[in-house]
Amino acid sequence: MYNMNNPSIKRIMREVKEMNKDINPHYTAKPLEDNLFEWHFTIRGPPDSPFENGIYHGRIILPADYPFKPPNIVLLTPNGRFEVNKKICLSMSAYHPEFWQPGWSIRTVLVALIGFMPSKGEGAIGALDYTPEERIVMAKQSLEYKCPLCGSCNREALPEETEEDRQKIQEQIDETKSQIPQAPPATDSKEEAPSVSGAIAVTAADPSATIAPGMTMEIPEAQVMDQIKTEQNEDDQRNSNTNVNIEDNRNNILEGQGPRQRRNEERQINNDDQIVAPVPTQKAPVMTEEEYQNKIAKRRLDIAINIIVVLIFLLLARSLFH
């Protein structure tokens, strides 16, 4: 059971209703029956490309705080552009949360995925660069794919498209791609070793960097060591300033107190690291057996005396009234 007051659940349920109303010949998607955060989708290949006769199935895994973070995208049908059963790197995927916008939806992801299929992989995570001929063959084979998880069959998943549908999807692709920036490809390959001795290779992943994204530049090792030393000196200076501030605060506290309070405070500060021995507590005296018996006998004697006094009082009262 899900908490229907949860913002993520509300958003997902709204997208489920919208997707059920939108019968589109180029894409469809719905969550699994037992997991709202895992959607299975089916898309038609983009027109005028090696994928145009293919239909492809995959998964969209939503994060717990969707739509404030992007989803992961996994293709299940072999296609020649993306690896199957592997999270792929695209601008609207979890590999690039810096580009994600909460206003985007699963429909946005699907349209963008269709639009990015003809683009080059460029070594990104989950990308493939098969030849157009190989992709055409795989597009024909994709119609026979059936998902072992949700049971969806590609050949029956989407309605037939018309020429008008092809024009509409192309317009949607152009509009969506204009809103989504082209992110630098994230790769899982290791950094190349420096080509010059005494230099360190740095990769520019930030599009705003002074070197091209994905390219490397060499920084002399001496420059790097100077930077490290500068940072260490700054840290030492901050620690020194912190110690001075602590001592100043201590002096200010002592100056604002009277003589007796000042002596007590100094004694407390100077003895912070000393272990104070616990004050021994006196044990209660242990009563012997003889003392206990004497105490009981005395208590019984007091009770007997009280009873005798009461009886005498009652007898006197009776004699007075008679």
C-alpha positions in Angstrom: 0.0 0.0 0.0 1.2 3.5 -0.8 0.6 6.8 1.1 -1.6 8.7 -1.3 -0.7 12.0 0.4 3.0 11.5 -0.6 3.9 14.1 -3.3 5.8 11.5 -5.3 2.8 9.1 -5.3 0.4 11.9 -6.3 2.6 12.9 -9.2 3.0 9.3 -10.4 -0.7 8.6 -10.2 -1.4 11.7 -12.2 1.0 10.6 -14.9 -0.7 7.2 -15.0 -4.0 8.8 -15.7 -2.5 11.0 -18.4 -0.7 8.2 -20.1 -3.9 6.0 -20.1 -5.7 8.9 -21.9 -2.9 9.5 -24.4 -3.2 6.6 -26.9 -0.1 7.4 -29.0 1.3 5.2 -31.8 4.9 6.1 -30.9 5.1 5.4 -27.2 3.2 3.9 -24.2 4.2 3.3 -20.6 2.7 2.1 -17.4 4.0 1.1 -13.9 4.2 -2.5 -12.8 1.2 -3.8 -10.8 3.3 -4.2 -7.7 5.7 -1.3 -8.0 4.6 2.3 -9.0 8.3 3.3 -9.2 9.2 0.9 -12.0 7.6 1.7 -15.4 7.8 -0.4 -18.5 7.6 1.5 -21.8 7.4 0.7 -25.5 8.6 3.2 -28.1 8.6 3.2 -31.9 11.9 4.1 -33.6 12.2 7.7 -34.9 11.1 8.3 -38.5 13.7 8.7 -41.3 16.3 6.7 -39.4 17.6 3.1 -39.3 15.2 2.6 -36.3 12.0 3.7 -37.9 10.6 0.1 -38.5 11.6 -1.0 -35.0 9.7 -1.1 -31.7 11.7 -1.2 -28.5 10.8 -2.1 -24.9 12.5 -0.9 -21.7 12.3 0.2 -18.1 12.1 3.5 -16.3 13.1 3.3 -12.6 11.9 6.4 -10.7 13.7 7.6 -7.6 11.8 7.8 -4.3 11.8 11.7 -4.5 10.5 11.8 -8.1 10.0 14.3 -9.8 12.7 16.2 -8.0 15.4 13.8 -9.2 15.7 12.1 -12.7 14.9 8.5 -13.4 17.2 5.7 -14.6 16.5 4.3 -18.1 17.2 0.7 -19.2 16.6 -0.7 -22.7 15.5 -4.4 -22.9 15.2 -4.8 -26.7 18.4 -5.1 -28.7 18.7 -2.0 -30.9 22.3 -1.2 -31.8 22.2 2.3 -30.1 22.0 1.4 -26.4 23.2 -1.6 -24.4 20.4 -3.8 -23.1 19.9 -4.3 -19.3 22.1 -1.4 -18.5 21.4 2.1 -17.2 22.1 4.5 -20.1 23.5 8.0 -20.0 21.3 10.7 -21.4 20.6 14.3 -20.5 17.3 13.4 -18.8 18.7 10.3 -17.0 20.1 9.9 -13.5 23.6 10.4 -14.8 22.9 14.1 -15.3 20.8 15.4 -12.4 22.1 18.9 -13.0 20.0 19.1 -16.1 16.8 17.6 -14.8 13.7 19.7 -14.3 10.7 18.6 -12.1 8.4 19.9 -14.8 9.5 17.1 -17.1 7.5 13.9 -17.1 7.7 10.3 -18.2 6.3 11.4 -21.5 9.1 13.9 -21.8 11.6 11.1 -21.2 10.1 8.9 -23.8 9.9 11.5 -26.5 13.5 12.6 -25.8 14.6 8.9 -25.9 13.1 8.5 -29.3 14.8 11.7 -30.5 18.2 10.8 -29.2 18.3 7.3 -30.7 19.8 8.5 -34.1 22.6 10.5 -32.2 26.1 9.2 -31.8 27.0 7.3 -28.7 30.5 8.9 -28.3 31.5 6.4 -25.7 28.9 7.3 -23.2 27.7 4.8 -20.6 25.4 2.2 -22.2 26.0 3.6 -25.7 26.6 1.6 -28.8 27.6 2.7 -32.4 26.4 -0.1 -34.7 26.3 0.5 -38.4 23.0 1.6 -40.0 22.7 -1.7 -41.7 23.0 -3.6 -38.4 20.4 -1.3 -36.8 18.0 -1.9 -39.7 18.2 -5.7 -39.2 17.8 -5.3 -35.4 14.8 -3.0 -36.0 13.0 -5.8 -37.9 13.9 -8.4 -35.3 12.6 -6.1 -32.5 9.0 -6.7 -33.4 9.2 -10.2 -32.0 10.5 -9.2 -28.6 8.3 -10.1 -25.6 9.2 -8.8 -22.1 9.7 -11.6 -19.6 8.8 -9.3 -16.8 5.5 -7.6 -17.8 4.6 -9.9 -20.7 4.3 -7.0 -23.3 4.8 -8.0 -26.9 6.3 -5.3 -29.1 4.3 -6.2 -32.2 1.0 -5.7 -30.4 2.0 -2.9 -28.0 1.4 0.1 -30.2 -1.3 1.0 -32.7 -0.4 1.6 -36.4 1.0 5.0 -37.3 -0.1 7.3 -40.0 1.7 10.0 -41.9 0.1 12.6 -39.7 1.4 10.7 -36.7 4.9 10.8 -38.1 4.8 14.5 -38.5 3.4 15.0 -35.0 6.1 12.9 -33.3 8.8 14.8 -35.2 7.4 18.1 -34.0 7.3 16.7 -30.4 10.9 15.5 -30.8 12.1 18.9 -32.0 10.3 20.7 -29.2 11.6 18.4 -26.5 15.2 18.4 -27.7 15.2 22.2 -27.8 14.3 22.1 -24.0 16.9 19.4 -23.1 20.6 20.4 -23.3 23.1 18.0 -24.9 25.0 16.7 -21.9 28.7 15.6 -22.1 28.8 11.8 -22.2 29.5 10.1 -18.9 31.9 7.2 -19.4 32.9 4.3 -17.1 36.4 4.0 -18.7 39.4 4.8 -16.6 41.3 8.1 -17.0 44.2 7.9 -19.5 47.7 8.0 -18.1 49.5 11.3 -18.5 51.5 11.4 -21.8 54.2 13.7 -20.4 56.3 12.8 -17.4 55.7 15.1 -14.4 52.2 16.1 -15.6 48.7 15.3 -14.4 45.8 14.8 -16.9 42.5 16.4 -16.0 39.2 15.7 -17.7 36.7 18.5 -18.3 33.2 17.3 -17.4 31.7 20.7 -16.9 30.3 22.2 -20.1 31.4 25.7 -18.9 35.0 24.6 -18.6 37.7 26.4 -20.6 38.5 23.1 -22.4 36.1 21.1 -24.4 33.9 18.6 -22.5 35.5 15.2 -22.4 38.9 16.5 -23.5 42.0 16.4 -21.3 44.6 19.0 -20.4 47.9 18.5 -18.7 48.8 20.4 -15.5 52.5 20.4 -14.4 53.0 18.4 -11.2 54.8 21.3 -9.6 51.7 23.5 -10.0 49.5 20.9 -8.5 51.9 20.6 -5.5 51.9 24.4 -5.0 48.1 24.4 -5.0 48.1 21.6 -2.4 50.5 23.4 -0.2 48.5 26.6 -0.4 45.3 24.8 0.6 47.2 23.2 3.6 48.5 26.7 4.7 44.9 28.0 4.5 43.7 25.2 6.7 46.4 25.8 9.2 45.6 29.5 9.3 41.9 28.7 9.9 42.7 26.3 12.7 45.0 28.9 14.3 42.3 31.6 14.1 39.9 29.1 15.7 42.2 28.6 18.7 42.7 32.3 19.1 38.9 32.9 19.1 38.4 30.2 21.7 41.1 31.8 24.0 39.5 35.2 23.5 36.1 33.9 24.5 37.5 32.3 27.6 39.2 35.6 28.7 36.0 37.5 28.0 34.0 35.1 30.1 36.5 35.4 33.0 36.6 39.2 32.8 32.8 39.5 33.1 32.7 37.7 36.4 33.4 38.6 40.0 36.5 37.4 41.9 34.9 34.3 43.4 33.2 33.3 40.2 36.4 33.9 38.3 38.4 31.6 40.6 35.7 29.0 40.2 35.6 29.3 36.4 39.5 29.1 36.2 39.5 26.1 38.4 36.8 24.5 36.2 38.6 25.3 33.0 42.0 24.1 34.3 40.6 20.9 35.6 38.6 19.9 32.5 41.0 17.1 31.6 41.4 15.9 35.2 39.5 12.9 36.5 37.6 13.7 39.6 37.4 10.8 42.1 33.9 10.0 43.2 32.9 11.0 46.7 32.6 7.9 48.9 29.2 7.3 50.4 28.7 6.1 53.9 27.0 2.7 54.1 24.0 2.3 56.4 24.8 0.5 59.7 24.0 -3.2 59.7 21.6 -4.2 62.5 22.5 -7.3 64.5 20.0 -10.1 65.3 19.9 -9.1 69.0 19.2 -5.5 68.2 16.5 -6.5 65.8 14.8 -8.6 68.5 15.0 -5.8 71.1 13.4 -3.4 68.7 10.5 -5.8 68.0 10.0 -6.3 71.8 10.0 -2.6 72.4 7.5 -2.1 69.7 5.2 -4.8 71.1 5.5 -3.2 74.6 4.4 0.2 73.3 1.4 -1.4 71.6 0.4 -3.2 74.9 0.7 0.0 76.9 -1.5 1.9 74.4 -4.2 -0.8 74.6 -4.1 -0.8 78.5 -4.5 3.0 78.5 -7.5 2.8 76.1 -9.2 0.2 78.3 -8.7 2.2 81.5 -10.2 5.2 79.8 -13.2 3.2 78.7 -13.7 1.8 82.2 -13.6 5.3 83.8 -16.0 6.7 81.2 -18.5 3.8 82.0 -18.3 4.3 85.7 -18.9 8.0 85.4 -22.1 7.5 83.3 -23.5 4.9 85.7 
